[in-house]
Amino acid sequence: MLKALSVVMDVQPVTLIGRWVRLEPLWVEHAEALWPQADEPEIWRYMPYGEVNSLDKLRTVIEDLLGRQARGTDLCFAVFDHVTGAAAGMTRYMTIDRPNRSLEIGGTWYGKSYRRTAMNTECKYLLMKHAFEVLGCVRVQLKTDLRNERSQRAIERLGAVREGVLRKHMIMPDGYHRSSVIYSVIDDEWPVVKARLERLLQA
């Protein structure tokens, strides 16, 4: 059941477990397990961190994310294969806006062997379910680089609504002026999106 309007979002570290995916609170100590999956330039092409080409750089990225978490704007997760226990990637809540009861799901990446599997669908399902049904969100946003057509297809498959393009709003480490496609799911839409995701996960 969706939370009442008076509920204040209480965003705290939490472990979310599905059939194929386990999301654990991210720590710097996860870097070593994540690095074999993260050691791929394509993962970081559309990310705002620049080239992540070493374990030390991955640790630096995680430390930066945990700094944001300490400031209350983000909540970060390490993604694990729940069947094998292997580290698979990272994701997070970001742009957490407690007064307006909204947040964004982003910063998501998976190792090559976990792409085109049920992992992303279940990961987004768990994150949206927690956001709407536990945190009491009224809006969950997703955005992706306009150049990243694979990510756009993945988001649209979830049932999110494409709202438009935020033009040249971010300068990337290589100097590129990034435009982003903005998507959202709102609380009124969540029951339909939830049913859609559950059907996809049962397929």
PyMOL commands that place a pseudoatom at each C-alpha (Angstrom):
pseudoatom trace, name=CA, resn=MET, resi=1, chain=A, elem=C, hetatm=0, pos=[0.000, 0.000, 0.000]
pseudoatom trace, name=CA, resn=LEU, resi=2, chain=A, elem=C, hetatm=0, pos=[1.264, 3.484, -0.834]
pseudoatom trace, name=CA, resn=LYS, resi=3, chain=A, elem=C, hetatm=0, pos=[2.255, 5.659, 2.085]
pseudoatom trace, name=CA, resn=ALA, resi=4, chain=A, elem=C, hetatm=0, pos=[0.033, 8.474, 3.299]
pseudoatom trace, name=CA, resn=LEU, resi=5, chain=A, elem=C, hetatm=0, pos=[0.896, 12.010, 2.233]
pseudoatom trace, name=CA, resn=SER, resi=6, chain=A, elem=C, hetatm=0, pos=[2.086, 12.916, 5.736]
pseudoatom trace, name=CA, resn=VAL, resi=7, chain=A, elem=C, hetatm=0, pos=[4.863, 10.314, 5.748]
pseudoatom trace, name=CA, resn=VAL, resi=8, chain=A, elem=C, hetatm=0, pos=[8.416, 11.691, 5.699]
pseudoatom trace, name=CA, resn=MET, resi=9, chain=A, elem=C, hetatm=0, pos=[10.942, 9.707, 3.658]
pseudoatom trace, name=CA, resn=ASP, resi=10, chain=A, elem=C, hetatm=0, pos=[13.320, 7.881, 5.998]
pseudoatom trace, name=CA, resn=VAL, resi=11, chain=A, elem=C, hetatm=0, pos=[16.098, 6.795, 3.653]
pseudoatom trace, name=CA, resn=GLN, resi=12, chain=A, elem=C, hetatm=0, pos=[18.456, 4.420, 5.464]
pseudoatom trace, name=CA, resn=PRO, resi=13, chain=A, elem=C, hetatm=0, pos=[20.907, 1.728, 4.299]
pseudoatom trace, name=CA, resn=VAL, resi=14, chain=A, elem=C, hetatm=0, pos=[19.025, -1.486, 3.603]
pseudoatom trace, name=CA, resn=THR, resi=15, chain=A, elem=C, hetatm=0, pos=[19.583, -4.880, 1.980]
pseudoatom trace, name=CA, resn=LEU, resi=16, chain=A, elem=C, hetatm=0, pos=[17.084, -5.770, -0.756]
pseudoatom trace, name=CA, resn=ILE, resi=17, chain=A, elem=C, hetatm=0, pos=[16.813, -9.397, -1.849]
pseudoatom trace, name=CA, resn=GLY, resi=18, chain=A, elem=C, hetatm=0, pos=[15.073, -10.904, -4.853]
pseudoatom trace, name=CA, resn=ARG, resi=19, chain=A, elem=C, hetatm=0, pos=[15.191, -14.223, -6.645]
pseudoatom trace, name=CA, resn=TRP, resi=20, chain=A, elem=C, hetatm=0, pos=[18.310, -13.443, -8.686]
pseudoatom trace, name=CA, resn=VAL, resi=21, chain=A, elem=C, hetatm=0, pos=[19.638, -10.224, -7.157]
pseudoatom trace, name=CA, resn=ARG, resi=22, chain=A, elem=C, hetatm=0, pos=[20.846, -9.064, -3.761]
pseudoatom trace, name=CA, resn=LEU, resi=23, chain=A, elem=C, hetatm=0, pos=[21.474, -5.357, -3.159]
pseudoatom trace, name=CA, resn=GLU, resi=24, chain=A, elem=C, hetatm=0, pos=[23.722, -4.620, -0.199]
pseudoatom trace, name=CA, resn=PRO, resi=25, chain=A, elem=C, hetatm=0, pos=[24.800, -1.255, 1.243]
pseudoatom trace, name=CA, resn=LEU, resi=26, chain=A, elem=C, hetatm=0, pos=[27.953, -0.256, -0.643]
pseudoatom trace, name=CA, resn=TRP, resi=27, chain=A, elem=C, hetatm=0, pos=[31.295, -0.037, 1.167]
pseudoatom trace, name=CA, resn=VAL, resi=28, chain=A, elem=C, hetatm=0, pos=[34.820, 0.710, -0.034]
pseudoatom trace, name=CA, resn=GLU, resi=29, chain=A, elem=C, hetatm=0, pos=[35.670, -2.890, 0.854]
pseudoatom trace, name=CA, resn=HIS, resi=30, chain=A, elem=C, hetatm=0, pos=[33.434, -4.044, -2.008]
pseudoatom trace, name=CA, resn=ALA, resi=31, chain=A, elem=C, hetatm=0, pos=[35.858, -2.571, -4.556]
pseudoatom trace, name=CA, resn=GLU, resi=32, chain=A, elem=C, hetatm=0, pos=[38.079, -5.639, -4.777]
pseudoatom trace, name=CA, resn=ALA, resi=33, chain=A, elem=C, hetatm=0, pos=[35.145, -7.977, -5.476]
pseudoatom trace, name=CA, resn=LEU, resi=34, chain=A, elem=C, hetatm=0, pos=[33.632, -5.530, -7.978]
pseudoatom trace, name=CA, resn=TRP, resi=35, chain=A, elem=C, hetatm=0, pos=[36.804, -4.751, -9.905]
pseudoatom trace, name=CA, resn=PRO, resi=36, chain=A, elem=C, hetatm=0, pos=[36.806, -7.840, -12.203]
pseudoatom trace, name=CA, resn=GLN, resi=37, chain=A, elem=C, hetatm=0, pos=[33.362, -6.757, -13.436]
pseudoatom trace, name=CA, resn=ALA, resi=38, chain=A, elem=C, hetatm=0, pos=[34.205, -3.030, -13.487]
pseudoatom trace, name=CA, resn=ASP, resi=39, chain=A, elem=C, hetatm=0, pos=[37.399, -3.409, -15.530]
pseudoatom trace, name=CA, resn=GLU, resi=40, chain=A, elem=C, hetatm=0, pos=[35.754, -2.560, -18.843]
pseudoatom trace, name=CA, resn=PRO, resi=41, chain=A, elem=C, hetatm=0, pos=[35.946, 0.890, -20.507]
pseudoatom trace, name=CA, resn=GLU, resi=42, chain=A, elem=C, hetatm=0, pos=[32.450, 0.624, -22.007]
pseudoatom trace, name=CA, resn=ILE, resi=43, chain=A, elem=C, hetatm=0, pos=[30.898, 0.662, -18.505]
pseudoatom trace, name=CA, resn=TRP, resi=44, chain=A, elem=C, hetatm=0, pos=[32.284, 4.120, -17.780]
pseudoatom trace, name=CA, resn=ARG, resi=45, chain=A, elem=C, hetatm=0, pos=[31.760, 5.689, -21.201]
pseudoatom trace, name=CA, resn=TYR, resi=46, chain=A, elem=C, hetatm=0, pos=[28.592, 7.530, -20.157]
pseudoatom trace, name=CA, resn=MET, resi=47, chain=A, elem=C, hetatm=0, pos=[29.453, 7.956, -16.468]
pseudoatom trace, name=CA, resn=PRO, resi=48, chain=A, elem=C, hetatm=0, pos=[30.722, 11.259, -15.001]
pseudoatom trace, name=CA, resn=TYR, resi=49, chain=A, elem=C, hetatm=0, pos=[33.810, 9.714, -13.365]
pseudoatom trace, name=CA, resn=GLY, resi=50, chain=A, elem=C, hetatm=0, pos=[36.224, 9.694, -16.266]
pseudoatom trace, name=CA, resn=GLU, resi=51, chain=A, elem=C, hetatm=0, pos=[38.314, 6.624, -16.993]
pseudoatom trace, name=CA, resn=VAL, resi=52, chain=A, elem=C, hetatm=0, pos=[38.097, 3.995, -14.246]
pseudoatom trace, name=CA, resn=ASN, resi=53, chain=A, elem=C, hetatm=0, pos=[41.110, 1.916, -15.189]
pseudoatom trace, name=CA, resn=SER, resi=54, chain=A, elem=C, hetatm=0, pos=[42.390, 0.579, -11.869]
pseudoatom trace, name=CA, resn=LEU, resi=55, chain=A, elem=C, hetatm=0, pos=[41.223, -0.825, -8.570]
pseudoatom trace, name=CA, resn=ASP, resi=56, chain=A, elem=C, hetatm=0, pos=[42.438, 2.336, -6.839]
pseudoatom trace, name=CA, resn=LYS, resi=57, chain=A, elem=C, hetatm=0, pos=[40.306, 4.502, -9.150]
pseudoatom trace, name=CA, resn=LEU, resi=58, chain=A, elem=C, hetatm=0, pos=[37.269, 2.337, -8.410]
pseudoatom trace, name=CA, resn=ARG, resi=59, chain=A, elem=C, hetatm=0, pos=[37.918, 2.827, -4.697]
pseudoatom trace, name=CA, resn=THR, resi=60, chain=A, elem=C, hetatm=0, pos=[38.063, 6.586, -5.287]
pseudoatom trace, name=CA, resn=VAL, resi=61, chain=A, elem=C, hetatm=0, pos=[34.714, 6.475, -7.096]
pseudoatom trace, name=CA, resn=ILE, resi=62, chain=A, elem=C, hetatm=0, pos=[33.141, 4.510, -4.242]
pseudoatom trace, name=CA, resn=GLU, resi=63, chain=A, elem=C, hetatm=0, pos=[34.585, 6.908, -1.658]
pseudoatom trace, name=CA, resn=ASP, resi=64, chain=A, elem=C, hetatm=0, pos=[33.045, 9.830, -3.566]
pseudoatom trace, name=CA, resn=LEU, resi=65, chain=A, elem=C, hetatm=0, pos=[29.668, 8.089, -3.663]
pseudoatom trace, name=CA, resn=LEU, resi=66, chain=A, elem=C, hetatm=0, pos=[29.805, 7.326, 0.052]
pseudoatom trace, name=CA, resn=GLY, resi=67, chain=A, elem=C, hetatm=0, pos=[30.578, 10.993, 0.674]
pseudoatom trace, name=CA, resn=ARG, resi=68, chain=A, elem=C, hetatm=0, pos=[27.366, 11.877, -1.136]
pseudoatom trace, name=CA, resn=GLN, resi=69, chain=A, elem=C, hetatm=0, pos=[25.551, 9.275, 0.921]
pseudoatom trace, name=CA, resn=ALA, resi=70, chain=A, elem=C, hetatm=0, pos=[26.870, 10.857, 4.121]
pseudoatom trace, name=CA, resn=ARG, resi=71, chain=A, elem=C, hetatm=0, pos=[25.477, 14.198, 2.920]
pseudoatom trace, name=CA, resn=GLY, resi=72, chain=A, elem=C, hetatm=0, pos=[22.069, 12.605, 2.460]
pseudoatom trace, name=CA, resn=THR, resi=73, chain=A, elem=C, hetatm=0, pos=[21.717, 12.950, -1.310]
pseudoatom trace, name=CA, resn=ASP, resi=74, chain=A, elem=C, hetatm=0, pos=[22.455, 9.343, -2.285]
pseudoatom trace, name=CA, resn=LEU, resi=75, chain=A, elem=C, hetatm=0, pos=[22.033, 5.778, -1.016]
pseudoatom trace, name=CA, resn=CYS, resi=76, chain=A, elem=C, hetatm=0, pos=[24.462, 3.360, -2.642]
pseudoatom trace, name=CA, resn=PHE, resi=77, chain=A, elem=C, hetatm=0, pos=[24.251, -0.375, -3.273]
pseudoatom trace, name=CA, resn=ALA, resi=78, chain=A, elem=C, hetatm=0, pos=[26.591, -3.135, -4.387]
pseudoatom trace, name=CA, resn=VAL, resi=79, chain=A, elem=C, hetatm=0, pos=[24.756, -5.582, -6.655]
pseudoatom trace, name=CA, resn=PHE, resi=80, chain=A, elem=C, hetatm=0, pos=[25.330, -9.310, -6.179]
pseudoatom trace, name=CA, resn=ASP, resi=81, chain=A, elem=C, hetatm=0, pos=[24.188, -12.400, -8.025]
pseudoatom trace, name=CA, resn=HIS, resi=82, chain=A, elem=C, hetatm=0, pos=[21.953, -13.905, -5.338]
pseudoatom trace, name=CA, resn=VAL, resi=83, chain=A, elem=C, hetatm=0, pos=[22.392, -17.429, -6.732]
pseudoatom trace, name=CA, resn=THR, resi=84, chain=A, elem=C, hetatm=0, pos=[26.206, -17.542, -6.898]
pseudoatom trace, name=CA, resn=GLY, resi=85, chain=A, elem=C, hetatm=0, pos=[27.078, -14.739, -4.469]
pseudoatom trace, name=CA, resn=ALA, resi=86, chain=A, elem=C, hetatm=0, pos=[29.336, -13.092, -7.057]
pseudoatom trace, name=CA, resn=ALA, resi=87, chain=A, elem=C, hetatm=0, pos=[29.657, -9.307, -7.224]
pseudoatom trace, name=CA, resn=ALA, resi=88, chain=A, elem=C, hetatm=0, pos=[27.909, -8.030, -10.355]
pseudoatom trace, name=CA, resn=GLY, resi=89, chain=A, elem=C, hetatm=0, pos=[27.764, -4.221, -10.298]
pseudoatom trace, name=CA, resn=MET, resi=90, chain=A, elem=C, hetatm=0, pos=[26.568, -1.082, -8.535]
pseudoatom trace, name=CA, resn=THR, resi=91, chain=A, elem=C, hetatm=0, pos=[23.467, 1.104, -8.378]
pseudoatom trace, name=CA, resn=ARG, resi=92, chain=A, elem=C, hetatm=0, pos=[22.062, 3.817, -6.148]
pseudoatom trace, name=CA, resn=TYR, resi=93, chain=A, elem=C, hetatm=0, pos=[19.300, 6.157, -5.156]
pseudoatom trace, name=CA, resn=MET, resi=94, chain=A, elem=C, hetatm=0, pos=[20.434, 9.680, -5.979]
pseudoatom trace, name=CA, resn=THR, resi=95, chain=A, elem=C, hetatm=0, pos=[19.063, 13.229, -5.974]
pseudoatom trace, name=CA, resn=ILE, resi=96, chain=A, elem=C, hetatm=0, pos=[17.053, 12.259, -2.888]
pseudoatom trace, name=CA, resn=ASP, resi=97, chain=A, elem=C, hetatm=0, pos=[14.478, 15.004, -2.294]
pseudoatom trace, name=CA, resn=ARG, resi=98, chain=A, elem=C, hetatm=0, pos=[12.779, 14.310, 1.020]
pseudoatom trace, name=CA, resn=PRO, resi=99, chain=A, elem=C, hetatm=0, pos=[10.437, 17.355, 1.119]
pseudoatom trace, name=CA, resn=ASN, resi=100, chain=A, elem=C, hetatm=0, pos=[9.049, 16.461, -2.312]
pseudoatom trace, name=CA, resn=ARG, resi=101, chain=A, elem=C, hetatm=0, pos=[9.242, 12.699, -1.726]
pseudoatom trace, name=CA, resn=SER, resi=102, chain=A, elem=C, hetatm=0, pos=[11.144, 11.927, -4.874]
pseudoatom trace, name=CA, resn=LEU, resi=103, chain=A, elem=C, hetatm=0, pos=[14.438, 10.350, -5.866]
pseudoatom trace, name=CA, resn=GLU, resi=104, chain=A, elem=C, hetatm=0, pos=[16.328, 9.071, -8.865]
pseudoatom trace, name=CA, resn=ILE, resi=105, chain=A, elem=C, hetatm=0, pos=[17.629, 5.583, -9.567]
pseudoatom trace, name=CA, resn=GLY, resi=106, chain=A, elem=C, hetatm=0, pos=[20.943, 5.844, -11.365]
pseudoatom trace, name=CA, resn=GLY, resi=107, chain=A, elem=C, hetatm=0, pos=[24.660, 5.225, -11.473]
pseudoatom trace, name=CA, resn=THR, resi=108, chain=A, elem=C, hetatm=0, pos=[23.831, 1.657, -12.469]
pseudoatom trace, name=CA, resn=TRP, resi=109, chain=A, elem=C, hetatm=0, pos=[26.302, -0.658, -14.125]
pseudoatom trace, name=CA, resn=TYR, resi=110, chain=A, elem=C, hetatm=0, pos=[26.725, -4.425, -14.435]
pseudoatom trace, name=CA, resn=GLY, resi=111, chain=A, elem=C, hetatm=0, pos=[29.551, -6.611, -15.627]
pseudoatom trace, name=CA, resn=LYS, resi=112, chain=A, elem=C, hetatm=0, pos=[29.265, -7.889, -19.180]
pseudoatom trace, name=CA, resn=SER, resi=113, chain=A, elem=C, hetatm=0, pos=[28.104, -11.374, -18.166]
pseudoatom trace, name=CA, resn=TYR, resi=114, chain=A, elem=C, hetatm=0, pos=[25.104, -9.914, -16.318]
pseudoatom trace, name=CA, resn=ARG, resi=115, chain=A, elem=C, hetatm=0, pos=[23.736, -7.766, -19.117]
pseudoatom trace, name=CA, resn=ARG, resi=116, chain=A, elem=C, hetatm=0, pos=[20.664, -8.901, -21.041]
pseudoatom trace, name=CA, resn=THR, resi=117, chain=A, elem=C, hetatm=0, pos=[19.643, -11.022, -18.049]
pseudoatom trace, name=CA, resn=ALA, resi=118, chain=A, elem=C, hetatm=0, pos=[16.875, -10.598, -15.473]
pseudoatom trace, name=CA, resn=MET, resi=119, chain=A, elem=C, hetatm=0, pos=[19.293, -8.737, -13.210]
pseudoatom trace, name=CA, resn=ASN, resi=120, chain=A, elem=C, hetatm=0, pos=[18.452, -5.184, -14.276]
pseudoatom trace, name=CA, resn=THR, resi=121, chain=A, elem=C, hetatm=0, pos=[14.712, -5.841, -14.283]
pseudoatom trace, name=CA, resn=GLU, resi=122, chain=A, elem=C, hetatm=0, pos=[14.766, -7.303, -10.779]
pseudoatom trace, name=CA, resn=CYS, resi=123, chain=A, elem=C, hetatm=0, pos=[17.164, -4.652, -9.513]
pseudoatom trace, name=CA, resn=LYS, resi=124, chain=A, elem=C, hetatm=0, pos=[14.864, -1.849, -10.689]
pseudoatom trace, name=CA, resn=TYR, resi=125, chain=A, elem=C, hetatm=0, pos=[11.833, -3.732, -9.354]
pseudoatom trace, name=CA, resn=LEU, resi=126, chain=A, elem=C, hetatm=0, pos=[13.354, -4.007, -5.878]
pseudoatom trace, name=CA, resn=LEU, resi=127, chain=A, elem=C, hetatm=0, pos=[14.471, -0.374, -5.849]
pseudoatom trace, name=CA, resn=MET, resi=128, chain=A, elem=C, hetatm=0, pos=[11.137, 0.991, -7.064]
pseudoatom trace, name=CA, resn=LYS, resi=129, chain=A, elem=C, hetatm=0, pos=[9.133, -1.239, -4.734]
pseudoatom trace, name=CA, resn=HIS, resi=130, chain=A, elem=C, hetatm=0, pos=[11.167, -0.025, -1.763]
pseudoatom trace, name=CA, resn=ALA, resi=131, chain=A, elem=C, hetatm=0, pos=[10.894, 3.586, -2.920]
pseudoatom trace, name=CA, resn=PHE, resi=132, chain=A, elem=C, hetatm=0, pos=[7.127, 3.587, -3.378]
pseudoatom trace, name=CA, resn=GLU, resi=133, chain=A, elem=C, hetatm=0, pos=[5.983, 1.094, -0.757]
pseudoatom trace, name=CA, resn=VAL, resi=134, chain=A, elem=C, hetatm=0, pos=[8.445, 1.693, 2.086]
pseudoatom trace, name=CA, resn=LEU, resi=135, chain=A, elem=C, hetatm=0, pos=[9.861, 5.186, 1.607]
pseudoatom trace, name=CA, resn=GLY, resi=136, chain=A, elem=C, hetatm=0, pos=[6.563, 6.654, 0.409]
pseudoatom trace, name=CA, resn=CYS, resi=137, chain=A, elem=C, hetatm=0, pos=[7.900, 8.237, -2.773]
pseudoatom trace, name=CA, resn=VAL, resi=138, chain=A, elem=C, hetatm=0, pos=[5.521, 9.907, -5.191]
pseudoatom trace, name=CA, resn=ARG, resi=139, chain=A, elem=C, hetatm=0, pos=[8.068, 10.084, -8.030]
pseudoatom trace, name=CA, resn=VAL, resi=140, chain=A, elem=C, hetatm=0, pos=[11.017, 7.947, -9.105]
pseudoatom trace, name=CA, resn=GLN, resi=141, chain=A, elem=C, hetatm=0, pos=[13.173, 9.388, -11.874]
pseudoatom trace, name=CA, resn=LEU, resi=142, chain=A, elem=C, hetatm=0, pos=[15.650, 7.712, -14.209]
pseudoatom trace, name=CA, resn=LYS, resi=143, chain=A, elem=C, hetatm=0, pos=[17.905, 9.439, -16.713]
pseudoatom trace, name=CA, resn=THR, resi=144, chain=A, elem=C, hetatm=0, pos=[20.471, 8.367, -19.237]
pseudoatom trace, name=CA, resn=ASP, resi=145, chain=A, elem=C, hetatm=0, pos=[22.864, 9.877, -21.747]
pseudoatom trace, name=CA, resn=LEU, resi=146, chain=A, elem=C, hetatm=0, pos=[21.089, 10.739, -24.996]
pseudoatom trace, name=CA, resn=ARG, resi=147, chain=A, elem=C, hetatm=0, pos=[23.791, 8.757, -26.830]
pseudoatom trace, name=CA, resn=ASN, resi=148, chain=A, elem=C, hetatm=0, pos=[23.141, 5.608, -24.780]
pseudoatom trace, name=CA, resn=GLU, resi=149, chain=A, elem=C, hetatm=0, pos=[20.395, 3.945, -26.786]
pseudoatom trace, name=CA, resn=ARG, resi=150, chain=A, elem=C, hetatm=0, pos=[20.820, 0.593, -25.017]
pseudoatom trace, name=CA, resn=SER, resi=151, chain=A, elem=C, hetatm=0, pos=[20.076, 2.216, -21.666]
pseudoatom trace, name=CA, resn=GLN, resi=152, chain=A, elem=C, hetatm=0, pos=[17.055, 4.031, -23.107]
pseudoatom trace, name=CA, resn=ARG, resi=153, chain=A, elem=C, hetatm=0, pos=[15.626, 0.743, -24.373]
pseudoatom trace, name=CA, resn=ALA, resi=154, chain=A, elem=C, hetatm=0, pos=[16.185, -0.879, -20.985]
pseudoatom trace, name=CA, resn=ILE, resi=155, chain=A, elem=C, hetatm=0, pos=[14.404, 1.937, -19.140]
pseudoatom trace, name=CA, resn=GLU, resi=156, chain=A, elem=C, hetatm=0, pos=[11.494, 1.965, -21.580]
pseudoatom trace, name=CA, resn=ARG, resi=157, chain=A, elem=C, hetatm=0, pos=[11.141, -1.797, -21.139]
pseudoatom trace, name=CA, resn=LEU, resi=158, chain=A, elem=C, hetatm=0, pos=[10.478, -1.160, -17.440]
pseudoatom trace, name=CA, resn=GLY, resi=159, chain=A, elem=C, hetatm=0, pos=[7.409, 0.913, -18.289]
pseudoatom trace, name=CA, resn=ALA, resi=160, chain=A, elem=C, hetatm=0, pos=[8.795, 4.321, -17.286]
pseudoatom trace, name=CA, resn=VAL, resi=161, chain=A, elem=C, hetatm=0, pos=[7.434, 7.412, -19.052]
pseudoatom trace, name=CA, resn=ARG, resi=162, chain=A, elem=C, hetatm=0, pos=[9.840, 9.386, -21.235]
pseudoatom trace, name=CA, resn=GLU, resi=163, chain=A, elem=C, hetatm=0, pos=[9.431, 13.038, -20.230]
pseudoatom trace, name=CA, resn=GLY, resi=164, chain=A, elem=C, hetatm=0, pos=[11.937, 14.722, -22.519]
pseudoatom trace, name=CA, resn=VAL, resi=165, chain=A, elem=C, hetatm=0, pos=[15.577, 15.668, -22.994]
pseudoatom trace, name=CA, resn=LEU, resi=166, chain=A, elem=C, hetatm=0, pos=[17.602, 17.841, -20.633]
pseudoatom trace, name=CA, resn=ARG, resi=167, chain=A, elem=C, hetatm=0, pos=[19.915, 19.509, -23.125]
pseudoatom trace, name=CA, resn=LYS, resi=168, chain=A, elem=C, hetatm=0, pos=[23.631, 20.049, -22.504]
pseudoatom trace, name=CA, resn=HIS, resi=169, chain=A, elem=C, hetatm=0, pos=[23.184, 20.065, -18.728]
pseudoatom trace, name=CA, resn=MET, resi=170, chain=A, elem=C, hetatm=0, pos=[26.397, 18.236, -17.810]
pseudoatom trace, name=CA, resn=ILE, resi=171, chain=A, elem=C, hetatm=0, pos=[30.015, 18.601, -18.921]
pseudoatom trace, name=CA, resn=MET, resi=172, chain=A, elem=C, hetatm=0, pos=[31.703, 15.203, -18.927]
pseudoatom trace, name=CA, resn=PRO, resi=173, chain=A, elem=C, hetatm=0, pos=[35.347, 14.648, -17.896]
pseudoatom trace, name=CA, resn=ASP, resi=174, chain=A, elem=C, hetatm=0, pos=[36.364, 14.543, -21.576]
pseudoatom trace, name=CA, resn=GLY, resi=175, chain=A, elem=C, hetatm=0, pos=[34.718, 17.939, -22.190]
pseudoatom trace, name=CA, resn=TYR, resi=176, chain=A, elem=C, hetatm=0, pos=[31.637, 16.567, -23.942]
pseudoatom trace, name=CA, resn=HIS, resi=177, chain=A, elem=C, hetatm=0, pos=[28.417, 18.502, -23.230]
pseudoatom trace, name=CA, resn=ARG, resi=178, chain=A, elem=C, hetatm=0, pos=[26.042, 15.720, -22.271]
pseudoatom trace, name=CA, resn=SER, resi=179, chain=A, elem=C, hetatm=0, pos=[22.298, 15.804, -22.868]
pseudoatom trace, name=CA, resn=SER, resi=180, chain=A, elem=C, hetatm=0, pos=[20.162, 13.365, -20.870]
pseudoatom trace, name=CA, resn=VAL, resi=181, chain=A, elem=C, hetatm=0, pos=[16.841, 11.659, -21.513]
pseudoatom trace, name=CA, resn=ILE, resi=182, chain=A, elem=C, hetatm=0, pos=[14.562, 11.931, -18.466]
pseudoatom trace, name=CA, resn=TYR, resi=183, chain=A, elem=C, hetatm=0, pos=[12.110, 9.184, -17.500]
pseudoatom trace, name=CA, resn=SER, resi=184, chain=A, elem=C, hetatm=0, pos=[9.858, 8.767, -14.492]
pseudoatom trace, name=CA, resn=VAL, resi=185, chain=A, elem=C, hetatm=0, pos=[7.364, 6.552, -12.725]
pseudoatom trace, name=CA, resn=ILE, resi=186, chain=A, elem=C, hetatm=0, pos=[4.913, 8.230, -10.338]
pseudoatom trace, name=CA, resn=ASP, resi=187, chain=A, elem=C, hetatm=0, pos=[2.961, 6.679, -7.486]
pseudoatom trace, name=CA, resn=ASP, resi=188, chain=A, elem=C, hetatm=0, pos=[-0.295, 6.545, -9.480]
pseudoatom trace, name=CA, resn=GLU, resi=189, chain=A, elem=C, hetatm=0, pos=[1.480, 4.477, -12.148]
pseudoatom trace, name=CA, resn=TRP, resi=190, chain=A, elem=C, hetatm=0, pos=[3.351, 2.169, -9.793]
pseudoatom trace, name=CA, resn=PRO, resi=191, chain=A, elem=C, hetatm=0, pos=[0.677, -0.584, -9.515]
pseudoatom trace, name=CA, resn=VAL, resi=192, chain=A, elem=C, hetatm=0, pos=[0.651, -1.019, -13.308]
pseudoatom trace, name=CA, resn=VAL, resi=193, chain=A, elem=C, hetatm=0, pos=[4.450, -0.823, -13.599]
pseudoatom trace, name=CA, resn=LYS, resi=194, chain=A, elem=C, hetatm=0, pos=[4.820, -3.250, -10.691]
pseudoatom trace, name=CA, resn=ALA, resi=195, chain=A, elem=C, hetatm=0, pos=[2.535, -5.791, -12.368]
pseudoatom trace, name=CA, resn=ARG, resi=196, chain=A, elem=C, hetatm=0, pos=[4.463, -5.371, -15.628]
pseudoatom trace, name=CA, resn=LEU, resi=197, chain=A, elem=C, hetatm=0, pos=[7.803, -6.007, -13.939]
pseudoatom trace, name=CA, resn=GLU, resi=198, chain=A, elem=C, hetatm=0, pos=[6.448, -9.030, -12.090]
pseudoatom trace, name=CA, resn=ARG, resi=199, chain=A, elem=C, hetatm=0, pos=[5.250, -10.500, -15.392]
pseudoatom trace, name=CA, resn=LEU, resi=200, chain=A, elem=C, hetatm=0, pos=[8.665, -9.908, -16.946]
pseudoatom trace, name=CA, resn=LEU, resi=201, chain=A, elem=C, hetatm=0, pos=[10.365, -11.590, -14.005]
pseudoatom trace, name=CA, resn=GLN, resi=202, chain=A, elem=C, hetatm=0, pos=[8.077, -14.615, -14.267]
pseudoatom trace, name=CA, resn=ALA, resi=203, chain=A, elem=C, hetatm=0, pos=[8.656, -15.029, -18.009]
for i in range(1, 203): cmd.bond("trace and resi %d" % i, "trace and resi %d" % (i + 1))
show_as sticks, trace
zoom trace
